[in-house]
Amino acid sequence: MSEAEELGALRDQIDAIDQQIQQLINERARCAQQVAEVKQKYCSPGDSVVFYRPEREAQVLRKIMARNQGPLGDESMARLFREVMSQCLALEEPLTVAYLGPEGTFTQQAALKHFGHAVSCAGQISIADVFREVESGAAHFGVVPVENSTEGVVTHTLDSFVESNLLICGEVTLRIHHHLLTSEPSASVTRIYSHAQSLAQCRLWLDQNYPNVERIAVASNAEAARRASQEPGAAAIASEAAAELYALKPVHANIEDQPDNTTRFLIVGQQPTQSSGDDKTSILVASRNEPGALYHVLEPFHRDGVSLTRIETRPSRSGTWSYVFFIDFEGHRDDERIVPLLAEIQSKAVDFKWLGSYPKAVL
Ligand SMILES: C=C(O[C@@H]1C=C(C(=O)O)C=C[C@H]1O)C(=O)O
């Protein structure tokens, strides 16, 4: 056989397989539409139907990864199905997701990684605005950054939970790569714009490569890219998405000081999420201002062998030198061993707030 004949035969096979995949995807989509009808049928009058089910989506993705045999990698396969589910859910109900914008931010990337591309994303100018959009019902869900592996916690996000009644219904992590973007030759750069966190994440690289160039902190990396596209002599530290959006060239790629630089984002919404079988819970606890206060809050976790995944301390706004603790641990509020544990902590604390139980990030 000639090359053309061999390729022709294989491409015929691919066409036939595509036809089957397409039919099956539409069959799946029809099932999702029926799921929507069932959800509507059993919804109590006065309640609003909840179409998006984070725990079910996490379970679907975990099953896909567990049974995958290649040659496509587990994560690549899960990403494909992430998009299929996103389109199926959009047939049930098109979602609006508020995120910390503007367009081109890492938070937007996180929103698309979590929900897939069939949602409509609404960029907000602050974390408080993301919370407001979801509280008012203008957006179904919100996405906000909460911690970075190099720079630590995003305090605005934690503080927002003190006042807000929104619940955490998911988490998503993103490997953060920073690039130096400009439209000029890199030698003529006189100013570098970026968000303060990104400037900090690239501090050593900047000290070595641009020691005498002014670093200017702006509201977001996307805003930095916008300025770099308009001002002569300006460069930005931002993402590939921002480079595309503002037609800038990445003159130096992956300039972050820590190669495993990762940011964790939270998904916030109005409804509680059911157990997916592999979950995390976040709580806020204020304890008495006395010796051993934190110890007494944490002791039950140790005793019951429940793993803490994070603990943050923030000053409470209600009194000088009193604190609230943000605690993340493994398990769901409805798990048999978590129910009594939470009751005990609640009974010991001056103030206690359950912020949500949600599936551990799958992708
Ligand atoms: C189909 C459903 O609704 C939505 C779509 C899903 C899917 O496409 O698999 C999964 C969960 C929900 O977000 C469902 O609840 O099963």
The ligand as an ORCA input file, in Angstrom:
! r2SCAN-3c Opt
* xyz 0 1
  C     -26.904     14.951     34.465
  C     -26.882     15.548     35.656
  O     -26.806     16.953     35.809
  C     -25.595     17.685     35.661
  C     -24.785     17.139     34.550
  C     -23.943     16.067     34.800
  C     -23.398     15.227     33.670
  O     -23.437     15.688     32.526
  O     -22.971     14.086     33.927
  C     -23.609     15.727     36.135
  C     -24.091     16.448     37.192
  C     -24.903     17.667     37.010
  O     -24.075     18.787     37.155
  C     -26.958     14.767     36.935
  O     -27.245     15.359     37.979
  O     -26.733     13.550     36.889
*
